[in-house]
Amino acid sequence: MAIFGGRSNYPYICARVKAKKSFLLSKDTFNRMLVMDLPAIGRYLGETQYREEISALGAEYSGATLIELGISQNLAKTYSDILSYSVGHARELVSEYLHRWDIYNLKTVLRGKLTNAPVDEIREILIPAGSLKPDFINQLIQSSSWEELIDRLKQQSVVYVDPDMLRSSISSGKLAALEDVLDKEYYSSLLKSIKETTISERRFLDFMRREIDIVNLKAMFKLKSEGSIGESLAQYFVPGGTEFKMDRLTKMAAFEGMKELMDEFRQSTYAESMRADIEKFEGDEDISSLLRALDRVLLNTAHKFSHLYPLSVLPVLDYVLAKKTEVDNIRIIARGKESGLKTELIKNLLVL
């Protein structure tokens, strides 16, 4: 990613982000949406910060598709707005952080092409919030062959994809190894972009290492719940965490049962606010509830850090994560309603 350098404009960025944060939906709002039908949810969102997107798409789409496209486009616009008024090293950090959407979009396209998903379905779940232009992403989707897609990837410098590794993934029908490489390169590049010349940037680095911990713990819990055991699981973990470094993760991966794993996890600071969630998991073994609890830990950490360092990139990250969570929650409600899921089940899937 490009290095912008220069003087940052944190007071201005944080003031703009604070204004945006005031429009986030409350927990009570989500509870009200849970008892609405899809048309009512669409009408309600059309009266909020999603008004422009819902109105523009309303003539062509309806139901859950309208809601999902509207909130995704709004999310992309929101992130692009933040980047547009960031300058100096602040712009570099925000750009590096939002680079995750380039990775997300590329993985989405590759998965869609590999499973022969309809073009419209692939487009519906893209979030054009990174540096890859929508027109270029569309060209990837419309590639008539894998070689044409690979050639197009070579024409951009935003995300490096090893052509041979991609061909191997296509041949095997499995993208996991390639996706792991892309994720590791993303976090490695982001960590390198943090200069640590100020207290706020050192705290930003601390936060990102904690996010890596959460990413690795979620991967660990999912793999172990599926019965995976052994040091080979280390290939799925991202280096750079703070409490869970690679040697500790490798040791945990070798545990044969979830009990040993949870005993080790209890010794971390993350477990302190998750006692009820851990007890619930040990009772019903519902791994999804544990993963959502980890998401809440990350959100709470970002919120805490943003208050400690109000004139830094941390309030921006706090808002970016909160906005993404809001969009995810709306999507879950819309798709849950469309699928006829019970209200209580949908509610349990939300991160509130």
N, C-alpha and C positions, 0 to 999 in steps of 0.2 A: 504493500500500500504506500501511497505517497506520503512524504514527510513535509508538512506545511511550515512548522516552526513559527517563530515570531511571538509577539505578545498576545496573550489570551484575553478574551472579553467575558470572563466569568460572571461579573455582576449583571451584565445585560442578559446573558444566556439564562442564568438562574432566575431572573425576574420573569422572563418569558415562560420558562418551564413551570414556575410557580403558578402563573396564570392558567396554563393548560391543565395543571393538576387539579384545579378547582372544579373542572368539568368532569372529572372521573365519576363514574356511577358508584353509589353507596351500596353497602351490603343490603340495606332495606330495599333498594331498587331491584336487586337481583331476586330477592324473596318475592317481590311483587310480580316480576317477570315470570317466575315459576308457575304462577296460577293464571297467566295469560295464554291465549292461543297464538298461533304464529302470526296471523294478520294483525292482532293487537300489538304484538311485540314489534312488528315492522312499523306500525303507525307510531308507537311510542318512540322508537329510535329515530324516526323521521322528525321528531321534535327536539332532539338532542344534538350533540356535536357531530352526529352521524347524518344530519339532515341533508347536506349537499349530496353525499354519495347515494343515500337511499332514494332521494328524489330523482337523481339522474338515471339510476338503474331500474326504477320502478316500472317504466313502460315496457321493459324487455324481460324482467325477471319477477318472481314472486316467491313467497314462502321462505324456507330455510336458505335457498340459493341466493335470493335477494339479500337476506340478512348477512350471509357469509361473505358475499362479494363486497357489500357495502362497508362492513367493518374492516375487511382486509385492505381495501383501498384507502380508507381513512387512516389506518395504522401506518401504511406506507407514506401517505402525505404528511402525517404528523412527524415521523422520523426525518423525512426530507426537509421539513420546515426547520427542525432543530439544527440540522447540519448547515442549512443555508445561512443562518445568522451566527454561526460559530466561526471564530477566526483563530489564527495562530495555532499553538500547540493544543488548545482546546478542540479545534476542528480535527486535528490529527487523531486525538484520543476518541472523539465521538465517531469519526469515520472508521477507525479500527474496530471499535465495538460493534458498530452497525454492519460491519463486514460479515457478521454471522448470517445475515439475510442473503448474502450472495451464496454462501455455503448451503443454506437451507433451500434456496431456489434451485440451485444446481442439482442437489440431491433429489429434490422433488421431480425435476424434469427427468433425471436418469431413472428413477423408480417408475415413473409413469411410462416412459418409453420401453422399459424392460418388461412391464406387465401389459403392454399394448393398451393402456388406458386411453379413452377418447381425449382428443386435444382440448375440448372445452373443460373436461374434468380436471386436467392438469392445470389449466389457466386459473380455474376457480380457487385453488389453494395456494397460489403463488403470492408472495409478499414483496413487491418490487421496491424495497426500501434500502437496498445496498447500492453498490457502484455499477453493477451490471444493468445496462439499459433494458427497459421492457421490450424494445424492438429486437435486441440481440437474443433475449430469452425466448421470444416468440420464434426466432429463426431456429434455435435449438429444438424447440418443440416440433417444428414443421420439417425438420431434417428427414429426408426420405430413407436414409440409411445410417448405420452407426458410423461408418467412415466419414460421411458428410458431417455428422455431429462432431466427431473428433477433430476434423479439419477446422471447423468453426471455432472450437475451443482453443485451438492453437493461435487464432487470430486476436485473442484478447489476453491481457496481462493481469486481470483482476484476481482470478483464481487459477492456480497452476494445477492441472490434472495430468498425471503421468499417462501418456497414451497407451503404453504397454500394460499398465496396471488396469486401465479402463477396459481394454480388450479382454484381459483375463477375467475381469468381473462379468463382462457381457457373456463370455463363453461359459462360465460356471453358473450364471444366473443369480449370483450373489454379490451384493454391493457392500456388504458389511466392512470388509477390509479397506476398501477405498474410502468409505465414509469415515472410518476411524482415522485414516491418514489426514483427510481434510480437516477434521475436528482438531486434531493435534497441531496441525500447522496453523490453524486459526488462533488457538490459544498461545502458541509459541510466539507468533508474530505480535499479538496483542501485548503480551508480557514484555517483549523487547521494546515496545513503543513507549512504555512508562519510564520516564527519566529519573524518578526518585529524587529530584532536586528540591522538593518542598515536602512539608509534612502531609499536605492534602494528597499529593501524588503517591507518597508512601502508603497512605491509607487506601488509595485507589488500588494499588498493587495488592495490599492485604485483602481487600474485598474480592478482587479477581481470583486470588488464590483460594479464597473461601468458596467462590462459585465453582472452581475446579473440583474442590472437595465434594460439593453437592452433586456435580455431574458424575463424578466417580462413584459416589455412594449409591446414587440411583442405578447406575450400571451394575454395580456389585449386587444390590438387592434383587434386581431383575434376573440376573444370571443365576444367582444362588437359589432363588425361588423356583427356577426352571430345572434345578438339580445339577447345575454345572459346578465342577470341582477341579482344582489344580492350578499350578503356577502359570499355565498357558493363558489363563484369564487376564493376565497382566497386559496382554496386547490390546485389551479394550479400554485401558485406563489412560487418562491424560496426565502427563507429568506436570508438576508445578503446584500441587496442593500445599496447604499449610499444615493441617493436622494429619492428613492422610497422604503421606509420601509413598513413593512406589514400593519401598520395602515393606511398609505396613500393609499396603493393599495386597501385595503378593502373599504375605502371611495370612491375611484374612481369606484370600481366595482359596487357600489350601484347607480351610475348615470344612469338615464334612457335613455339619449341620447348621441350621439357622440359629440355634441356641448360642453356640460359640461366637457366631458372627454378631449377634445382638449384645452379648456380654462385652465384646470388644467395643462396639459402637457406643455403649453406655458410658464408656470412659472418656468420650469426647464432649466438647462444649455444646455441640449441636444437640445432643440428647437431653440436655438440661431442660429445654422448653418443649420436649417431645415425649415426656413420660407417659401421658395419657394415650398418645398415639402408639407408642411402643407396646403398652399393655393391651391396647385394642388389637394390634397386629398379632400379638402372641395368643390372643383369644380366638380370633376369627381367621388369621393367616391371610388377610386381604392385603396383598402387597401394594395395590393402588392407593390405599389410604396412607400408607407409609411414604410413598413417593410424593403425594400431595402435601404431606406434612413437611417434607424437605423443601418443597417449593415455597411454603410459607416461611420457613426459616430463612431462606435466601431473601425473600421480600422484606422480612422484618430487619434483616441485617442491613440491606440497602437503605431502608428508612432510617435506621439508627445512625448509620454513617453520614447520611445526607444532613442530619441535624447537627452532627458534630463538626462538619466541614461545609457550611452553607455556601461558600464562595469557591466552589471547585467543581470538578466533573461529577462528583458523587450525587448531587441532587438530580442531575440529568439522568444518571443510571437508575436512580430510584424511580423517577417518572417513567422511563423507558420500560422497566420491568413491570411497573404497575399497569401501564397502558396495555402491554402484551397480555398480562393476566386478565384484564378486563375483556379484551377481545376473545381470548380463549374461553372465558366463562360464557359470554354471549353465544359463541359458536356451539358450545356444549349444550346450552339450553335449547337453541334452535334445532340442532340435529337430534337432540333427545326427544323434543316435541314431535318432530317429523317421524321418528321411529316408534312413537307411541310408548316411550318409557314412562314409568311411574314418576311422579313429581319427587318423591323422596329419594329415588335412585339418582335422578338427575342432580339433585341438590348435593348428594354425597360425592359427586364427580367434580364439583366446583372447588376452586381455591379461593376461600374467603377469609 
